[in-house]
Each structure stands twice: as C-alpha cells, then as structure tokens.
Amino acid sequence: MQTRPVRSAFPELSSQVIEDVLALARPPVDPGHWLRELVRAGCGQLPLPGSGGTLLRWRGLAAVASVDLGLAKLFEGHTDALAILAELEAGFDAPEDACWGVWCAEPPDMRVGIRTQAAGGVIVSGLKGWCSGAATLSHAIVSGWNGAGEPCLAAVALDQPGVTVTTQGWHAVGMRSSASVNVLFDQAQGSAVGAPGAYVDRPGFLHGGAGVAACWYGALAGIAGRLRDAVARDRPDPYRLAHLGAVDVALTQARAVLREAACAIDAHPAARCALETARARLAVEAAAQEVLSRVPRALGAGPLCRDAALAQALADLPVFIRQSHAERDQAEHGKQVAQHGESPWTL
C-alpha cells in the first residue's frame, strides 16, 4: 500500500488543538484573524490527503467549520494550497506563517493569463473572480491560461504592486465574511505550479473536494448540536425528539460515507477514488437538506433570533454547500455507477 507521509507538524494529529485555539472565538468571527492564529499554532499543517491521516485532516476541517463557516472557507483553502504544492512538488519561497488561498474558479466572463518566463517564473494578468479572503491572505494559488490555451496554475505573493484587491463580486448575506471578491492582476510576478492541466488531473483534486464536504459536515454537526442541547436541557417534546432522531440518522449516514472515502484515499493515494469522493459530497449534501429543514422547525424562532452563531451558520451553509453542482454532480456520479463493473451495493 502506497501512502504519503503524515504531516507531523499537526500536534498530536488531533482536532483538539484547533478547538483550543478557537476557544475564544465569538461571533461575529473575524476569519482573517483566526486563520492567522491557526497558522501560527501549526494547525494549517494538516496531514496530507492520502498520507494515512486523511480522516484526521477532515476532522480538523470539520472542527473549524463547527465554529464558523467563513473561517472554514479560508482554512480549507489554506490547507488545500499546501496540499497542492506538495502533490505537484512545487517549491515557493514563502514564510512559515504565510496564509494561502486557492483561487481556481473559472467564471465565463473572467480569464486570467499566465505567461511563462525563465526558470519557472510567470507573469499573471487579468481579473480573477471568487477570491475568498483576498484582503487578508498573503499568498494564493491562481488558475489561468497560457498562450497555448492550456489551463495552468501560478503561486503568487499578494503584497506586490501588480495585485489589486477590489470590493466587487460578492453581494450575498451568507458567507459574507469570506469576502470572496474580484482581484485584478496586472503583470504580477509568480511561480508556475505543476504542468499545464495538472490541477484537475491529479488525484488530489477529487480528494480535496471530499475535504470540502468535511467542512459542510462540521457545520451540520454544530447546528445539530444546538438541537441536541435543547432536547437535553428542556422538557421532553415528542416533536423535537423526532427531529433529533432523524437528524442523528442523517449525520451518522454521512459520517460513515466520509470515513469510507477517507479509508479509500489512504489505501489508494495515487487513484482519484471518484466513486468514494462523489458519494461523500452527495451524502453530506443530502444530510444538509435534512438538518437545515428540521433544526429550525424543532427549535423555533427564539434560537434563530438570539443565537448569533446558529443564525450565522444557517445563513452561511446553504451558500457554501452550493460548491456542489447538485443534479449535475448526481448525474456524473450515476454515470460512474452505471459503468462500474460489479454491483457497488454488496453488504
């Protein structure tokens, strides 16, 4: 069995470290500040996907998401950037406390050019959309296109004259704190990351997508915890108990699929694990429909209006989870299942 090395910089490989760092975080959470705190504490160095510690990695992501999804968006991007640099064996001279983003969305009306220079250097120009945390990050991995029309990646330091962070591109209430704005690159200096096409062709692309589902799961567990606490604290209510029972089943099912996907990735780190990672994302999305429907009905208006963290999570998660492509992802997964050589449902 081939595995990648576990990142030992993650203390005790435990999400408890993250929980300790974020113990004082109170809404409204400042994602930039708390990302820097997590990075300083070494929590950004999660085990790499396929290292034998994939589930530990996802537990770390879930722990952050249970506190705040705006912060989780930035933290997941930072850890994903480090995983991309490691998988594509891309060296980049950045300080240990650098805070990274991954800006690889490709809106049809925005196109960034990446022009190769000598010794692996590149020049980045164009308007990039959906740049989460742009005003607070120090570095980013940016997708774009070379002169031959091939998709490429560049690592860019953001504190240079050729980078302008705008205030445009985000109007939603949900996930507002992630500040996913447009960034203008004007002859910015950077370094090439991998060969053309390597970003989506590498196994870690799908592995990282399942890691995003771990963020969704962490938020769901946090929301469900409010319902569980209310049931334990207040007089028993059969309707609340019914909602809690259904939420427990939904989350337990999603957790089982996430764990199965993590095991598959660690057992086959050089494989894409397309079936397992798709199941993980779709299972968590299905659980989200159950949790987001039941918890507000079970709790009523009081906590929705007086619990700032709960209200923020309920506003953020429906936006964050739209990183899933809904029925398009289901259709692609169905295609994979149909082409599978044997029944995937043997108990």
Secondary structure, DSSP 8 states (H G I E B T S, - for coil): -------TTSGGG-HHHHHHHGGG--SS--HHHHHHHHHHTTTT----TTTT-HHHHHHHHHHHHTT-HHHHHHHHHHHHHHHHHHHTT------TT--EEEE----TT---EEEE-GGGEEEEEEEEEEETTTTT-SEEEEEEE-TTS-EEEEEEESSSTTEEE-S-S---STTGGG--EEEEEEEEEEEE-SSTTHHHHSTHHHHHHHHHHHHHHHHHHHHHHHHHHHHHHS---HHHHHHHHHHHHHHHHHHHHHHHHHHHHHH-TTS--HHHHHHHHHHHHHHHHHHHHHHHHHH-HHHHHH-HHHHHHHHHHHHHGGGS-THHHHHHHHHHHHH-SS-TT--
